[in-house]
């Protein structure tokens, strides 16, 4: 499953928030998951309890976003979690 983190996800995202970071917002939007997705950089968890590993580029993005660095929209591939 291809997930695209959009400029809107980045704008709406909250720094240092596992449930409101741009990646969590993008996963929720693309997979149409009700409830909040939890992203810790290495993996994500759906409200159902299912987990999926995330690629290094996601971890790098989350670290840059949390450190107030400039970030841009990007895409990554993950297996479907919900």
MOPAC internal coordinates of N, CA, C and O (Angstrom, degrees):
PM7 1SCF
backbone

  N    0.0000 0     0.00 0     0.00 0    0    0    0
  C    1.4394 1     0.00 0     0.00 0    1    0    0
  C    1.5263 1   107.96 1     0.00 0    2    1    0
  O    1.2310 1   120.83 1   -51.61 1    3    2    1
  N    1.3209 1   116.02 1   128.39 1    3    2    1
  C    1.4627 1   121.12 1   178.17 1    5    3    2
  C    1.5232 1   108.93 1   -89.96 1    6    5    3
  O    1.2310 1   121.14 1   -51.77 1    7    6    5
  N    1.3136 1   115.43 1   128.23 1    7    6    5
  C    1.4677 1   122.83 1   177.51 1    9    7    6
  C    1.5229 1   107.52 1  -113.72 1   10    9    7
  O    1.2310 1   120.47 1   -51.83 1   11   10    9
  N    1.3240 1   116.70 1   128.17 1   11   10    9
  C    1.4586 1   121.57 1   176.60 1   13   11   10
  C    1.5178 1   108.67 1  -113.67 1   14   13   11
  O    1.2310 1   121.33 1   -58.16 1   15   14   13
  N    1.3184 1   115.07 1   121.84 1   15   14   13
  C    1.4601 1   121.80 1   174.53 1   17   15   14
  C    1.5299 1   105.85 1   -87.40 1   18   17   15
  O    1.2310 1   120.69 1   -65.41 1   19   18   17
  N    1.3131 1   116.29 1   114.59 1   19   18   17
  C    1.4639 1   121.72 1  -174.79 1   21   19   18
  C    1.5346 1   112.01 1   -91.22 1   22   21   19
  O    1.2310 1   121.57 1   -10.30 1   23   22   21
  N    1.3163 1   114.60 1   169.70 1   23   22   21
  C    1.4672 1   119.75 1   174.90 1   25   23   22
  C    1.5265 1   110.31 1   -60.66 1   26   25   23
  O    1.2310 1   120.34 1   144.13 1   27   26   25
  N    1.3250 1   116.96 1   -35.87 1   27   26   25
  C    1.4736 1   120.70 1   177.96 1   29   27   26
  C    1.5239 1   111.18 1   -65.56 1   30   29   27
  O    1.2310 1   120.06 1   139.69 1   31   30   29
  N    1.3526 1   117.50 1   -40.31 1   31   30   29
  C    1.4730 1   120.60 1   176.14 1   33   31   30
  C    1.5227 1   110.02 1   -59.90 1   34   33   31
  O    1.2310 1   120.78 1   137.20 1   35   34   33
  N    1.3228 1   116.12 1   -42.80 1   35   34   33
  C    1.4701 1   120.69 1  -179.92 1   37   35   34
  C    1.5261 1   109.99 1   -64.74 1   38   37   35
  O    1.2310 1   120.48 1   135.88 1   39   38   37
  N    1.3129 1   116.69 1   -44.12 1   39   38   37
  C    1.4640 1   121.26 1   179.82 1   41   39   38
  C    1.5254 1   111.43 1   -61.68 1   42   41   39
  O    1.2310 1   120.06 1   138.04 1   43   42   41
  N    1.3375 1   117.49 1   -41.96 1   43   42   41
  C    1.4680 1   122.17 1  -177.60 1   45   43   42
  C    1.5249 1   112.74 1   -81.73 1   46   45   43
  O    1.2310 1   120.04 1   164.25 1   47   46   45
  N    1.3299 1   117.53 1   -15.75 1   47   46   45
  C    1.4622 1   121.65 1  -175.30 1   49   47   46
  C    1.5145 1   113.47 1   -67.36 1   50   49   47
  O    1.2310 1   121.31 1   -25.78 1   51   50   49
  N    1.3101 1   115.09 1   154.22 1   51   50   49
  C    1.4697 1   122.64 1   178.16 1   53   51   50
  C    1.5298 1   108.77 1  -115.51 1   54   53   51
  O    1.2310 1   121.12 1   -49.73 1   55   54   53
  N    1.3129 1   115.47 1   130.27 1   55   54   53
  C    1.4732 1   120.12 1   178.80 1   57   55   54
  C    1.5286 1   110.73 1   -67.78 1   58   57   55
  O    1.2310 1   121.30 1   -35.13 1   59   58   57
  N    1.3202 1   115.11 1   144.87 1   59   58   57
  C    1.4663 1   123.09 1   177.95 1   61   59   58
  C    1.5306 1   112.26 1    60.58 1   62   61   59
  O    1.2310 1   120.27 1  -151.79 1   63   62   61
  N    1.3254 1   117.09 1    28.21 1   63   62   61
  C    1.4635 1   121.54 1   177.56 1   65   63   62
  C    1.5172 1   109.29 1  -120.92 1   66   65   63
  O    1.2310 1   120.75 1   -64.51 1   67   66   65
  N    1.3147 1   116.16 1   115.49 1   67   66   65
  C    1.4633 1   120.64 1   179.59 1   69   67   66
  C    1.5281 1   112.32 1   -67.72 1   70   69   67
  O    1.2310 1   120.10 1   156.34 1   71   70   69
  N    1.3205 1   117.41 1   -23.66 1   71   70   69
  C    1.4641 1   121.20 1  -177.43 1   73   71   70
  C    1.5231 1   113.38 1   -99.97 1   74   73   71
  O    1.2310 1   119.74 1   163.54 1   75   74   73
  N    1.3235 1   118.10 1   -16.46 1   75   74   73
  C    1.4683 1   120.49 1  -175.70 1   77   75   74
  C    1.5283 1   112.72 1  -123.71 1   78   77   75
  O    1.2310 1   120.13 1  -167.23 1   79   78   77
  N    1.3367 1   117.35 1    12.77 1   79   78   77
  C    1.4649 1   118.88 1   176.55 1   81   79   78
  C    1.5308 1   108.70 1   -70.20 1   82   81   79
  O    1.2310 1   119.89 1   -19.62 1   83   82   81
  N    1.3290 1   117.82 1   160.38 1   83   82   81
  C    1.4570 1   120.03 1  -178.40 1   85   83   82
  C    1.5306 1   114.15 1   -57.13 1   86   85   83
  O    1.2310 1   120.36 1   145.59 1   87   86   85
  N    1.3246 1   116.91 1   -34.41 1   87   86   85
  C    1.4677 1   119.85 1   179.96 1   89   87   86
  C    1.5307 1   110.23 1   -67.63 1   90   89   87
  O    1.2310 1   119.83 1   136.24 1   91   90   89
  N    1.3064 1   117.94 1   -43.76 1   91   90   89
  C    1.4691 1   121.16 1   178.20 1   93   91   90
  C    1.5266 1   110.30 1   -62.51 1   94   93   91
  O    1.2310 1   120.43 1   138.11 1   95   94   93
  N    1.3182 1   116.79 1   -41.89 1   95   94   93
  C    1.4623 1   120.37 1   178.50 1   97   95   94
  C    1.5227 1   110.85 1   -62.86 1   98   97   95
  O    1.2310 1   120.40 1   137.70 1   99   98   97
  N    1.3294 1   116.84 1   -42.30 1   99   98   97
  C    1.4675 1   120.84 1  -179.71 1  101   99   98
  C    1.5288 1   111.37 1   -65.80 1  102  101   99
  O    1.2310 1   119.96 1   136.30 1  103  102  101
  N    1.3192 1   117.68 1   -43.70 1  103  102  101
  C    1.4680 1   120.66 1   179.64 1  105  103  102
  C    1.5225 1   109.78 1   -62.49 1  106  105  103
  O    1.2310 1   120.35 1   134.52 1  107  106  105
  N    1.3192 1   116.94 1   -45.48 1  107  106  105
  C    1.4708 1   120.72 1   178.31 1  109  107  106
  C    1.5254 1   111.32 1   -58.82 1  110  109  107
  O    1.2310 1   120.76 1   136.04 1  111  110  109
  N    1.3215 1   116.14 1   -43.96 1  111  110  109
  C    1.4668 1   121.36 1  -177.98 1  113  111  110
  C    1.5313 1   111.57 1   -66.95 1  114  113  111
  O    1.2310 1   120.39 1   129.86 1  115  114  113
  N    1.3265 1   116.85 1   -50.14 1  115  114  113
  C    1.4603 1   120.68 1  -175.71 1  117  115  114
  C    1.5293 1   111.66 1   -66.35 1  118  117  115
  O    1.2310 1   120.30 1   137.78 1  119  118  117
  N    1.3248 1   117.02 1   -42.22 1  119  118  117
  C    1.4637 1   120.58 1  -177.40 1  121  119  118
  C    1.5249 1   112.97 1   -89.48 1  122  121  119
  O    1.2310 1   121.02 1   178.58 1  123  122  121
  N    1.3439 1   115.66 1    -1.42 1  123  122  121
  C    1.4686 1   121.43 1   179.40 1  125  123  122
  C    1.5344 1   111.57 1    53.54 1  126  125  123
  O    1.2310 1   121.81 1  -129.75 1  127  126  125
  N    1.3175 1   114.13 1    50.25 1  127  126  125
  C    1.4565 1   121.16 1  -179.50 1  129  127  126
  C    1.5174 1   108.78 1   -89.84 1  130  129  127
  O    1.2310 1   120.99 1   -53.18 1  131  130  129
  N    1.3060 1   115.71 1   126.82 1  131  130  129
  C    1.4696 1   120.47 1   174.61 1  133  131  130
  C    1.5224 1   107.38 1   -82.30 1  134  133  131
  O    1.2310 1   120.81 1   -43.01 1  135  134  133
  N    1.3025 1   116.06 1   136.99 1  135  134  133
  C    1.4557 1   119.91 1  -175.11 1  137  135  134
  C    1.5163 1   109.19 1    92.12 1  138  137  135
  O    1.2310 1   120.99 1    -2.96 1  139  138  137
  N    1.2817 1   115.71 1   177.04 1  139  138  137
  C    1.4585 1   120.29 1  -174.17 1  141  139  138
  C    1.5221 1   112.52 1   -94.66 1  142  141  139
  O    1.2310 1   121.85 1   -39.97 1  143  142  141
  N    1.3121 1   114.06 1   140.03 1  143  142  141
  C    1.4578 1   122.37 1   173.21 1  145  143  142
  C    1.5289 1   107.11 1   -91.30 1  146  145  143
  O    1.2310 1   120.38 1   -39.32 1  147  146  145
  N    1.3210 1   116.87 1   140.68 1  147  146  145
  C    1.4629 1   123.40 1  -179.02 1  149  147  146
  C    1.5189 1   107.65 1  -104.84 1  150  149  147
  O    1.2310 1   119.15 1   -56.60 1  151  150  149
  N    1.3288 1   119.23 1   123.40 1  151  150  149
  C    1.4608 1   123.66 1   178.25 1  153  151  150
  C    1.5138 1   108.28 1  -120.01 1  154  153  151
  O    1.2310 1   120.74 1   -54.93 1  155  154  153
  N    1.3434 1   116.18 1   125.07 1  155  154  153
  C    1.4651 1   118.93 1   178.46 1  157  155  154
  C    1.5238 1   111.56 1  -112.80 1  158  157  155
  O    1.2310 1   120.08 1  -167.89 1  159  158  157
  N    1.3168 1   117.45 1    12.11 1  159  158  157
  C    1.4641 1   121.16 1   179.95 1  161  159  158
  C    1.5108 1   112.15 1    98.80 1  162  161  159
  O    1.2310 1   120.10 1   132.14 1  163  162  161
  N    1.3320 1   117.41 1   -47.86 1  163  162  161
  C    1.4611 1   121.46 1   179.68 1  165  163  162
  C    1.5206 1   112.74 1   -89.52 1  166  165  163
  O    1.2310 1   120.79 1   152.77 1  167  166  165
  N    1.3264 1   116.10 1   -27.23 1  167  166  165
  C    1.4592 1   120.25 1  -176.65 1  169  167  166
  C    1.5215 1   109.77 1  -154.63 1  170  169  167
  O    1.2310 1   121.57 1    -6.96 1  171  170  169
  N    1.3228 1   114.61 1   173.04 1  171  170  169
  C    1.4559 1   119.97 1   175.19 1  173  171  170
  C    1.5197 1   108.42 1  -134.31 1  174  173  171
  O    1.2310 1   121.48 1   -23.90 1  175  174  173
  N    1.3138 1   114.77 1   156.10 1  175  174  173
  C    1.4561 1   120.91 1   179.63 1  177  175  174
  C    1.5184 1   109.09 1  -133.93 1  178  177  175
  O    1.2310 1   121.29 1   -47.90 1  179  178  177
  N    1.3321 1   115.14 1   132.10 1  179  178  177
  C    1.4600 1   121.55 1   177.24 1  181  179  178
  C    1.5227 1   109.19 1   -86.01 1  182  181  179
  O    1.2310 1   119.82 1   -17.51 1  183  182  181
  N    1.3333 1   117.95 1   162.49 1  183  182  181
  C    1.4654 1   120.38 1   177.44 1  185  183  182
  C    1.5328 1   112.80 1   -56.50 1  186  185  183
  O    1.2310 1   120.18 1   155.88 1  187  186  185
  N    1.3242 1   117.27 1   -24.12 1  187  186  185
  C    1.4677 1   121.87 1   178.99 1  189  187  186
  C    1.5257 1   112.15 1   -73.21 1  190  189  187
  O    1.2310 1   120.35 1   167.93 1  191  190  189
  N    1.3499 1   116.93 1   -12.07 1  191  190  189
  C    1.4597 1   121.16 1  -178.37 1  193  191  190
  C    1.5172 1   113.18 1    97.13 1  194  193  191
  O    1.2310 1   119.57 1   171.58 1  195  194  193
  N    1.3279 1   118.42 1    -8.42 1  195  194  193
  C    1.4550 1   121.18 1   177.76 1  197  195  194
  C    1.5202 1   109.48 1   -71.04 1  198  197  195
  O    1.2310 1   121.10 1   -37.18 1  199  198  197
  N    1.3424 1   115.50 1   142.82 1  199  198  197
  C    1.4645 1   121.24 1  -178.33 1  201  199  198
  C    1.5170 1   110.32 1  -121.73 1  202  201  199
  O    1.2310 1   120.89 1   -23.16 1  203  202  201
  N    1.3208 1   115.90 1   156.84 1  203  202  201
  C    1.4582 1   122.50 1   174.31 1  205  203  202
  C    1.5265 1   108.63 1  -144.40 1  206  205  203
  O    1.2310 1   120.75 1   -37.66 1  207  206  205
  N    1.3196 1   116.17 1   142.34 1  207  206  205
  C    1.4665 1   120.93 1   174.99 1  209  207  206
  C    1.5169 1   109.40 1   -74.68 1  210  209  207
  O    1.2310 1   121.22 1   -29.92 1  211  210  209
  N    1.3084 1   115.27 1   150.08 1  211  210  209
  C    1.4621 1   121.29 1   178.63 1  213  211  210
  C    1.5247 1   109.50 1  -116.86 1  214  213  211
  O    1.2310 1   120.23 1   -34.25 1  215  214  213
  N    1.3390 1   117.17 1   145.75 1  215  214  213
  C    1.4672 1   120.03 1  -178.75 1  217  215  214
  C    1.5251 1   112.59 1   -71.05 1  218  217  215
  O    1.2310 1   121.30 1   -15.94 1  219  218  217
  N    1.3332 1   115.11 1   164.06 1  219  218  217
  C    1.4590 1   122.50 1  -177.97 1  221  219  218
  C    1.5305 1   112.11 1   -55.79 1  222  221  219
  O    1.2310 1   119.73 1   143.62 1  223  222  221
  N    1.3236 1   118.11 1   -36.38 1  223  222  221
  C    1.4713 1   119.82 1  -178.67 1  225  223  222
  C    1.5194 1   111.27 1   -61.88 1  226  225  223
  O    1.2310 1   119.80 1   151.89 1  227  226  225
  N    1.3383 1   117.98 1   -28.11 1  227  226  225
  C    1.4689 1   120.89 1   176.52 1  229  227  226
  C    1.5206 1   109.64 1   -72.06 1  230  229  227
  O    1.2310 1   120.46 1   134.65 1  231  230  229
  N    1.3250 1   116.74 1   -45.35 1  231  230  229
  C    1.4641 1   120.46 1   178.15 1  233  231  230
  C    1.5283 1   110.23 1   -58.72 1  234  233  231
  O    1.2310 1   120.40 1   137.53 1  235  234  233
  N    1.3343 1   116.84 1   -42.47 1  235  234  233
  C    1.4601 1   121.23 1   179.68 1  237  235  234
  C    1.5276 1   111.05 1   -64.63 1  238  237  235
  O    1.2310 1   120.49 1   138.38 1  239  238  237
  N    1.3375 1   116.66 1   -41.62 1  239  238  237
  C    1.4619 1   121.02 1   178.76 1  241  239  238
  C    1.5190 1   110.52 1   -62.38 1  242  241  239
  O    1.2310 1   120.18 1   131.67 1  243  242  241
  N    1.3336 1   117.25 1   -48.33 1  243  242  241
  C    1.4712 1   121.12 1  -178.07 1  245  243  242
  C    1.5278 1   110.17 1   -61.08 1  246  245  243
  O    1.2310 1   120.25 1   137.20 1  247  246  245
  N    1.3263 1   117.13 1   -42.80 1  247  246  245
  C    1.4698 1   120.19 1   179.16 1  249  247  246
  C    1.5272 1   110.66 1   -62.46 1  250  249  247
  O    1.2310 1   120.07 1   135.83 1  251  250  249
  N    1.3231 1   117.47 1   -44.17 1  251  250  249
  C    1.4709 1   120.83 1   179.31 1  253  251  250
  C    1.5257 1   110.94 1   -64.94 1  254  253  251
  O    1.2310 1   120.40 1   136.06 1  255  254  253
  N    1.3346 1   116.85 1   -43.94 1  255  254  253
  C    1.4651 1   121.11 1   179.15 1  257  255  254
  C    1.5249 1   110.51 1   -60.07 1  258  257  255
  O    1.2310 1   120.36 1   133.30 1  259  258  257
  N    1.3285 1   116.91 1   -46.70 1  259  258  257
  C    1.4618 1   121.01 1  -179.66 1  261  259  258
  C    1.5311 1   112.56 1   -65.45 1  262  261  259
  O    1.2310 1   120.50 1   150.08 1  263  262  261
  N    1.3410 1   116.64 1   -29.92 1  263  262  261
  C    1.4676 1   121.40 1  -179.50 1  265  263  262
  C    1.5317 1   113.14 1   -88.37 1  266  265  263
  O    1.2310 1   120.55 1  -166.50 1  267  266  265
  N    1.3353 1   116.55 1    13.50 1  267  266  265
  C    1.4661 1   122.86 1   177.72 1  269  267  266
  C    1.5203 1   114.10 1    66.06 1  270  269  267
  O    1.2310 1   120.29 1  -160.36 1  271  270  269
  N    1.3328 1   117.06 1    19.64 1  271  270  269
  C    1.4570 1   120.34 1   175.56 1  273  271  270
  C    1.5228 1   109.35 1   -78.12 1  274  273  271
  O    1.2310 1   120.69 1   -21.93 1  275  274  273
  N    1.2936 1   116.29 1   158.07 1  275  274  273
  C    1.4593 1   121.40 1   177.27 1  277  275  274
  C    1.5388 1   109.05 1   -71.21 1  278  277  275
  O    1.2310 1   120.58 1   -49.90 1  279  278  277
  N    1.3154 1   116.50 1   130.10 1  279  278  277
  C    1.4654 1   121.37 1   178.50 1  281  279  278
  C    1.5221 1   108.93 1  -126.75 1  282  281  279
  O    1.2310 1   121.21 1   -23.00 1  283  282  281
  N    1.3177 1   115.29 1   157.00 1  283  282  281
  C    1.4527 1   121.75 1  -178.88 1  285  283  282
  C    1.5245 1   109.68 1  -126.94 1  286  285  283
  O    1.2310 1   120.28 1   -20.12 1  287  286  285
  N    1.3279 1   117.07 1   159.88 1  287  286  285
  C    1.4633 1   119.99 1   175.58 1  289  287  286
  C    1.5330 1   110.28 1   -56.42 1  290  289  287
  O    1.2310 1   121.02 1   -31.66 1  291  290  289
  N    1.3252 1   115.66 1   148.34 1  291  290  289
  C    1.4626 1   121.41 1   178.93 1  293  291  290
  C    1.5164 1   108.76 1  -157.49 1  294  293  291
  O    1.2310 1   121.29 1   -10.48 1  295  294  293
  N    1.3208 1   115.14 1   169.52 1  295  294  293
  C    1.4718 1   121.33 1   178.38 1  297  295  294
  C    1.5137 1   109.84 1  -126.47 1  298  297  295
  O    1.2310 1   121.27 1   -24.94 1  299  298  297
  N    1.3287 1   115.18 1   155.06 1  299  298  297
  C    1.4595 1   121.15 1   174.52 1  301  299  298
  C    1.5256 1   107.93 1  -149.89 1  302  301  299
  O    1.2310 1   121.00 1   -14.97 1  303  302  301
  N    1.3098 1   115.68 1   165.03 1  303  302  301
  C    1.4598 1   121.31 1  -179.49 1  305  303  302
  C    1.5208 1   109.04 1  -112.05 1  306  305  303
  O    1.2310 1   121.01 1   -44.67 1  307  306  305
  N    1.3246 1   115.68 1   135.33 1  307  306  305
  C    1.4634 1   122.00 1   175.00 1  309  307  306
  C    1.5286 1   108.53 1  -143.74 1  310  309  307
  O    1.2310 1   121.07 1   -20.19 1  311  310  309
  N    1.3063 1   115.57 1   159.81 1  311  310  309
  C    1.4574 1   117.93 1   175.96 1  313  311  310
  C    1.5195 1   108.63 1   -77.66 1  314  313  311
  O    1.2310 1   120.07 1   -26.39 1  315  314  313
  N    1.2918 1   117.47 1   153.61 1  315  314  313
  C    1.4534 1   121.69 1  -178.37 1  317  315  314
  C    1.5325 1   109.90 1   -65.98 1  318  317  315
  O    1.2310 1   120.12 1   -45.20 1  319  318  317
  N    1.3287 1   117.38 1   134.80 1  319  318  317
  C    1.4673 1   120.09 1  -177.73 1  321  319  318
  C    1.4979 1   114.23 1  -107.84 1  322  321  319
  O    1.2310 1   119.22 1   166.02 1  323  322  321
  N    1.3115 1   119.10 1   -13.98 1  323  322  321
  C    1.4699 1   119.17 1  -177.84 1  325  323  322
  C    1.4959 1   110.43 1  -140.34 1  326  325  323
  O    1.2310 1   120.10 1   180.00 1  327  326  325

